[in-house]
Amino acid sequence: MLKLTEYLIAIAICSPLFFFIVAVAFRLLDNSASIFLDHEILVDSSYVSRDLIRNHIENTEDVKLKKLLKRALVYRKLHNLFMILAVISLPPVVITCFIIPFIA
């Protein structure tokens, strides 16, 4: 039982880091600025707003551009989800790290 507890503690400690790494990977996959520049649409910054992406999805007739922008939106939503999971999983890990030494 002690070994199982040790494994669970190790997994719990690594989970926020895992969620953060996955979130960063999805942020790197969201290359919406590059998509706009490839289709000769000028953007002000490398972080294109969600509203601008949705506006171009609705107004463009190019099927390939729509598909790429929809994929970029999905990656952005997954990035946000995993960042939220990383933030949510951090307090239980910190609390557990302070409580476990007193229990064992």
N, C-alpha and C positions, 0 to 999 in steps of 0.2 A: 504494500500500500504506500510505503514511503517513496518508492521509486516512481510510482504513478503520479504522486503529488509533485515530485521533482520535475517530471516531464511536463506536467500541466503548467507549472510555474515557468518553465523555459518557453513553452509555447505562448503563454500569456505575455511574457516580456517581449517576445519577438513579434507579436501580432500588430502593434501599432506601426512598427518599422516595415513590416510586410505590406500593410495597407498603404503606407506612404509611398513605397517603391512602386506598387501597382498604379497608384494615382499619378506618379511622375511619368510612368510609361504611357498612360493614356493621354497625358498632357502633351507628350512628345508626338504621339500619333495624331493629335489634333493640329493639323497644319493648315488651318483655314486661310491664313494670310498668304501662304504659298499658293494655295488653290486660286485665290483671287488674282495674284500676280501672274500666275500661269495663263489665266484667261484675260489678261490685260485690263484688269480692274484695279485701279490704284486704291490703296488703303493707307491710313495715317500711321498706324502702329502695327506691331506684330501680333497684338491681341485684338482680334476682331470681335465686336460685340455680337451677342446672340441675336439681337433684334436685326442687325444688319445682315446676318446670315439668313435668317428667316425671310427677310424682305427679298433677298436675291433668290431664294428658293421659290417664292411665290411669283416673282416677276420675270424669271428667265425662261426661255424656251429650250435651252440646251439641256438635254437629258443627262449627259455625262456630268455637267456642272452640278445639276440638282442632286445626282447620286453622291458625288464627292462632298457636297455641302451637308447633305443629310448624315453621311458617315462622320463628318467632322462634328456635327451636333451630338451624335451618339457618343463619340469619344469624349466630348466636353462634359456630357452628363455623367458618364462613368468616372471621369476624373473627379468631378464634384462629389459623387457618391463615395468614392474611396477616400477622399480627403475627410469627409464627414465621419466615416468609419474609423479613420485613424485618430481623429480628435476624440470621438466617443470612447474608443478603447484605451486611451491613455490614462484617464483618472483611475479606472479599476486596477490597472497595472501598478500605478504608483501606490495606491492604497494597499494592494496585495503585498508589495515589496516591504511596506512598513509593518504589516500585520503578521506575515508568515514567520519572521524570526521569533516573535513572542509566542506563537502557537507551538512551534517545533522545539 
